[in-house]
């Protein structure tokens, strides 16, 4: 667990690829730097399901719980690939940067009613990609390439305090 005090600035990449970090609590007036808690794609495992002709990359990101205080600034890609993050508690006045929670595949719940700005692709998922094996060879099933698709699980979004919303902020959110 990581607890960040009020008024702190978390530097770029400070906790990148911390593969046992499950919970983060961020105080008020905190700036979370670019890719501060991101997980790089090198921590992936290709999973194939030949019964449905699908595949997916399981990115090992243990973070499941995130609490963010008031007036936080979440920079570009701060929680990129937080694939197991299911819930975010967000304070008032938050500014969420581009790609901040990109590819948060299991994100089910976030109250954005206090957010004032949401950047481009902030809560988007990856679109289709051709699956490849460890050697980089595309996986072929039934004569065609095998594709994967990432999305989050958000079902509703309250943007009542929002002052700014950027392009594609919730693009590819298949449950919205």
C-alpha positions as CSV (number, residue, x, y, z in Angstrom):
1,X,0.0,0.0,0.0
2,X,1.1,3.5,-0.8
3,X,-0.3,6.6,1.0
4,X,0.6,10.0,-0.4
5,X,0.3,13.0,1.9
6,X,-1.6,16.3,1.1
7,X,0.2,18.7,-1.2
8,X,2.7,16.2,-2.5
9,X,4.0,15.9,-6.1
10,X,4.6,12.4,-7.3
11,X,7.3,12.5,-9.9
12,X,7.1,10.9,-13.4
13,X,7.4,7.1,-13.3
14,X,7.9,7.1,-9.5
15,X,6.0,3.8,-9.0
16,X,6.1,2.4,-12.5
17,X,6.0,-1.4,-12.7
18,X,5.6,-1.9,-8.9
19,X,4.1,-5.3,-9.4
20,X,2.9,-5.9,-5.8
21,X,1.2,-2.6,-5.2
22,X,-2.5,-3.2,-4.6
23,X,-3.8,0.0,-2.9
24,X,-3.0,3.7,-3.3
25,X,-4.4,6.5,-1.2
26,X,-3.7,10.0,-2.5
27,X,-4.2,13.1,-0.3
28,X,-5.7,16.5,-1.2
29,X,-3.9,18.9,-3.6
30,X,-1.6,16.2,-5.0
31,X,-0.2,16.1,-8.5
32,X,0.4,12.6,-9.8
33,X,3.1,12.7,-12.5
34,X,3.1,11.1,-15.9
35,X,3.1,7.3,-15.7
36,X,3.6,7.5,-11.9
37,X,1.8,4.2,-11.3
38,X,1.7,2.8,-14.9
39,X,2.5,-0.8,-15.8
40,X,4.5,-1.4,-18.9
41,X,3.2,-3.8,-21.5
42,X,6.3,-6.0,-21.0
43,X,4.5,-7.5,-18.0
44,X,2.0,-9.4,-20.2
45,X,0.9,-12.9,-20.8
46,X,-0.9,-13.9,-24.0
47,X,-4.0,-16.0,-23.2
48,X,-5.8,-17.8,-26.0
49,X,-9.4,-19.2,-26.0
50,X,-9.7,-21.3,-29.1
51,X,-13.3,-22.2,-28.2
52,X,-14.4,-18.6,-29.0
53,X,-11.5,-17.7,-31.3
54,X,-10.4,-14.9,-29.0
55,X,-7.2,-13.9,-27.2
56,X,-6.2,-11.3,-24.7
57,X,-3.1,-10.0,-23.1
58,X,-3.2,-10.3,-19.3
59,X,-1.1,-7.3,-18.1
60,X,0.0,-8.0,-14.6
61,X,-1.1,-4.9,-12.7
62,X,-2.0,-5.7,-9.0
63,X,-3.6,-2.3,-8.2
64,X,-7.3,-2.8,-7.3
65,X,-8.1,0.1,-5.1
66,X,-7.5,3.8,-5.5
67,X,-8.6,6.8,-3.4
68,X,-7.8,10.3,-4.6
69,X,-8.4,13.4,-2.5
70,X,-9.7,16.8,-3.5
71,X,-8.1,19.0,-6.1
72,X,-5.8,16.3,-7.4
73,X,-4.1,16.6,-10.8
74,X,-3.7,13.2,-12.5
75,X,-1.2,13.6,-15.3
76,X,-0.9,11.8,-18.6
77,X,-0.9,8.0,-18.4
78,X,-0.6,8.1,-14.5
79,X,-2.4,4.8,-14.1
80,X,-1.9,3.4,-17.6
81,X,-2.6,-0.4,-17.9
82,X,-4.0,-0.6,-14.3
83,X,-5.9,-3.6,-15.7
84,X,-7.2,-4.9,-12.3
85,X,-8.3,-1.6,-10.9
86,X,-12.0,-2.0,-10.2
87,X,-12.9,1.0,-8.1
88,X,-11.8,4.6,-7.8
89,X,-12.9,7.1,-5.1
90,X,-12.3,10.6,-6.4
91,X,-12.5,13.8,-4.5
92,X,-13.8,17.2,-5.6
93,X,-12.0,19.3,-8.2
94,X,-10.0,16.6,-9.8
95,X,-8.3,17.1,-13.2
96,X,-7.7,13.9,-15.0
97,X,-5.1,13.9,-17.8
98,X,-5.0,12.2,-21.2
99,X,-4.8,8.4,-21.0
100,X,-4.7,8.6,-17.2
101,X,-6.7,5.4,-16.7
102,X,-6.3,4.0,-20.2
103,X,-6.8,0.2,-20.4
104,X,-8.3,-0.1,-16.9
105,X,-10.1,-3.2,-18.1
106,X,-11.9,-4.1,-14.9
107,X,-12.9,-0.6,-13.8
108,X,-16.5,-0.8,-12.8
109,X,-17.1,2.1,-10.5
110,X,-16.0,5.7,-10.4
111,X,-17.9,8.8,-9.2
112,X,-16.8,11.6,-11.5
113,X,-19.3,14.1,-10.2
114,X,-16.5,16.2,-8.6
115,X,-14.2,16.0,-11.6
116,X,-13.6,19.4,-13.4
117,X,-11.6,18.1,-16.4
118,X,-11.2,14.8,-18.2
119,X,-8.5,14.4,-20.8
120,X,-8.5,12.6,-24.1
121,X,-8.7,8.8,-23.9
122,X,-8.7,9.1,-20.1
123,X,-10.9,6.0,-19.6
124,X,-10.7,4.4,-23.0
125,X,-9.5,0.9,-23.8
126,X,-7.5,-0.5,-26.6
127,X,-9.2,-1.3,-29.8
128,X,-8.6,-4.4,-31.8
129,X,-5.1,-5.7,-32.1
130,X,-3.8,-8.8,-33.8
131,X,-2.6,-11.3,-31.2
132,X,1.0,-12.5,-31.6
133,X,2.9,-15.3,-29.9
134,X,6.2,-14.7,-28.0
135,X,8.2,-14.7,-31.2
136,X,5.9,-12.0,-32.7
137,X,4.2,-14.3,-35.1
138,X,0.5,-13.5,-35.6
139,X,-1.8,-16.2,-34.2
140,X,-4.0,-17.7,-36.9
141,X,-7.3,-19.5,-36.0
142,X,-9.6,-21.1,-38.6
143,X,-7.6,-19.4,-41.4
144,X,-7.8,-15.9,-40.0
145,X,-5.9,-13.7,-37.6
146,X,-6.9,-13.7,-33.9
147,X,-7.8,-10.3,-32.5
148,X,-8.2,-8.9,-29.0
149,X,-10.2,-6.0,-27.7
150,X,-9.8,-4.2,-24.3
151,X,-12.5,-2.1,-22.7
152,X,-13.5,-1.1,-19.2
153,X,-16.7,-2.2,-17.4
154,X,-18.2,1.3,-16.6
155,X,-21.9,1.3,-16.9
156,X,-22.7,4.9,-15.9
157,X,-20.8,8.2,-15.5
158,X,-21.9,11.3,-13.6
159,X,-20.2,14.3,-15.0
160,X,-22.3,17.0,-13.2
161,X,-19.3,19.3,-12.1
162,X,-17.4,18.9,-15.3
163,X,-16.0,22.0,-17.0
164,X,-13.9,20.3,-19.7
165,X,-14.2,17.0,-21.5
166,X,-11.7,16.0,-24.2
167,X,-12.1,13.8,-27.3
168,X,-12.4,10.1,-26.9
169,X,-12.4,10.3,-23.0
170,X,-14.7,7.2,-22.7
171,X,-14.2,5.8,-26.2
172,X,-14.5,2.0,-26.5
173,X,-16.3,1.7,-23.1
174,X,-18.3,-1.2,-24.2
175,X,-20.7,-1.2,-21.2
176,X,-21.7,2.5,-21.5
